[in-house]
Amino acid sequence: MKMKTPLEKRFTRLEQSNRRWRASCFALLLIGGVGFIIAAEQPAAPAEIIQARRIELIGPDGRAAIVLEAKADSTSLAVWGPDHQHAAVLVAQSTKSALMLMKNKDTPEVFAEAVDHGGEIGVTDGRDDATPGDRAALNITGTPNGFSIFHLVNGKPESRLSFSKLGGGLELRTPGSKAVTRVIGADKASRIEIDDAEGNATWSAPK
């Protein structure tokens, strides 16, 4: 058997060391690559604050389903149904805030409004400008002076039931007519009045 010279032995040890170094580098690269892949697959941490003047959440049809918007005079949030007609709209202003439940872009069916000195809740009959006939609504209002329930036709108050610190009152009107029946309740001035279609008093009590 041929004996290796010292120089050959040194080359052999150097080659073995080189192979071990390449294997170690490969292992480190493999571990680093796996770690990078795992880190890439993990979701990014959500942002704590998102700043924008208008944010739109797009629905499956490619249209805005939720719209959050800030303007100089108001801030609003609109949530649209899949038909983009029915919607819930919240609006806040410097003097009032309002919530509207709508059947289309022009017709709120239910609404609530809060102002500095009271509030109002209303329900409409669902008719819009394109629907024949009179549009009617029932509104409940509250102020520091009392509360009232109004029946409105085409935006005009008709019948009314009211309550205050001084008493209560009921006023029944025929829409489009001057005929009215009034019932007034108070400590010293309770009375009943009936007017005909021309607005003439036909009966009252007490006399």
JONORMO-V56520 format. One record per pair of residues at least 6 apart in sequence whose C-alpha atoms are under 6 Angstrom apart, sorted by the first residue. I is the first residue (numbers start at 1). J is the second residue. D is the distance in whole Angstrom. If there is no record, write none. Layout:
i->I j->J d->D
i->I j->J d->D
This chain:
i->53 j->69 d->6
i->53 j->70 d->5
i->54 j->68 d->6
i->54 j->69 d->4
i->55 j->67 d->6
i->55 j->68 d->5
i->56 j->64 d->6
i->56 j->66 d->6
i->56 j->67 d->5
i->57 j->64 d->6
i->57 j->65 d->6
i->57 j->66 d->5
i->58 j->64 d->4
i->58 j->65 d->5
i->59 j->65 d->5
i->65 j->80 d->5
i->66 j->78 d->6
i->66 j->79 d->5
i->67 j->77 d->6
i->67 j->78 d->5
i->68 j->76 d->6
i->68 j->77 d->5
i->69 j->75 d->6
i->69 j->76 d->5
i->74 j->92 d->6
i->74 j->93 d->5
i->75 j->91 d->6
i->75 j->92 d->5
i->76 j->90 d->5
i->76 j->91 d->4
i->77 j->89 d->6
i->77 j->90 d->5
i->78 j->88 d->6
i->78 j->89 d->4
i->79 j->87 d->5
i->79 j->88 d->5
i->80 j->87 d->4
i->81 j->87 d->6
i->85 j->103 d->6
i->85 j->104 d->4
i->86 j->102 d->5
i->86 j->103 d->4
i->86 j->104 d->5
i->87 j->101 d->6
i->87 j->102 d->5
i->88 j->100 d->6
i->88 j->101 d->5
i->89 j->99 d->6
i->89 j->100 d->5
i->90 j->98 d->6
i->90 j->99 d->5
i->91 j->97 d->6
i->91 j->98 d->5
i->96 j->114 d->6
i->96 j->115 d->4
i->97 j->113 d->6
i->97 j->114 d->5
i->98 j->112 d->6
i->98 j->113 d->4
i->99 j->111 d->6
i->99 j->112 d->5
i->100 j->108 d->6
i->100 j->110 d->6
i->100 j->111 d->4
i->101 j->108 d->6
i->101 j->109 d->6
i->101 j->110 d->5
i->102 j->108 d->4
i->102 j->109 d->5
i->107 j->128 d->6
i->109 j->123 d->6
i->109 j->124 d->5
i->109 j->126 d->6
i->110 j->122 d->6
i->110 j->123 d->5
i->111 j->121 d->6
i->111 j->122 d->5
i->112 j->120 d->6
i->112 j->121 d->4
i->113 j->119 d->5
i->113 j->120 d->5
i->117 j->143 d->6
i->118 j->142 d->5
i->118 j->143 d->4
i->119 j->141 d->6
i->119 j->142 d->5
i->120 j->140 d->6
i->120 j->141 d->4
i->121 j->139 d->6
i->121 j->140 d->5
i->122 j->138 d->6
i->122 j->139 d->4
i->123 j->137 d->6
i->123 j->138 d->5
i->124 j->136 d->6
i->124 j->137 d->4
i->125 j->136 d->6
i->127 j->135 d->6
i->134 j->154 d->6
i->135 j->153 d->6
i->135 j->154 d->5
i->136 j->152 d->5
i->136 j->153 d->4
i->137 j->151 d->6
i->137 j->152 d->5
i->138 j->150 d->6
i->138 j->151 d->5
i->139 j->149 d->6
i->139 j->150 d->5
i->140 j->148 d->6
i->140 j->149 d->5
i->141 j->147 d->6
i->141 j->148 d->5
i->146 j->163 d->6
i->146 j->164 d->4
i->147 j->162 d->6
i->147 j->163 d->5
i->148 j->161 d->6
i->148 j->162 d->4
i->149 j->160 d->6
i->149 j->161 d->5
i->150 j->160 d->5
i->151 j->157 d->6
i->151 j->158 d->5
i->151 j->159 d->5
i->152 j->158 d->6
i->158 j->173 d->6
i->159 j->171 d->5
i->159 j->172 d->5
i->159 j->173 d->5
i->160 j->170 d->6
i->160 j->171 d->5
i->161 j->169 d->6
i->161 j->170 d->5
i->162 j->168 d->6
i->162 j->169 d->5
i->167 j->185 d->5
i->167 j->186 d->5
i->168 j->185 d->5
i->169 j->183 d->6
i->169 j->184 d->4
i->169 j->185 d->6
i->170 j->182 d->6
i->170 j->183 d->5
i->171 j->181 d->6
i->171 j->182 d->5
i->172 j->180 d->5
i->172 j->181 d->5
i->173 j->179 d->6
i->173 j->180 d->5
i->177 j->197 d->6
i->178 j->197 d->5
i->178 j->198 d->6
i->178 j->199 d->5
i->179 j->195 d->5
i->179 j->196 d->5
i->179 j->197 d->4
i->179 j->199 d->6
i->180 j->194 d->6
i->180 j->195 d->5
i->181 j->193 d->6
i->181 j->194 d->5
i->182 j->192 d->6
i->182 j->193 d->5
i->183 j->192 d->5
i->184 j->190 d->5
i->184 j->191 d->5
i->191 j->205 d->5
i->192 j->204 d->5
i->192 j->205 d->5
i->193 j->203 d->6
i->193 j->204 d->4
i->194 j->201 d->6
i->194 j->202 d->6
i->194 j->203 d->5
i->195 j->201 d->4
i->195 j->202 d->5
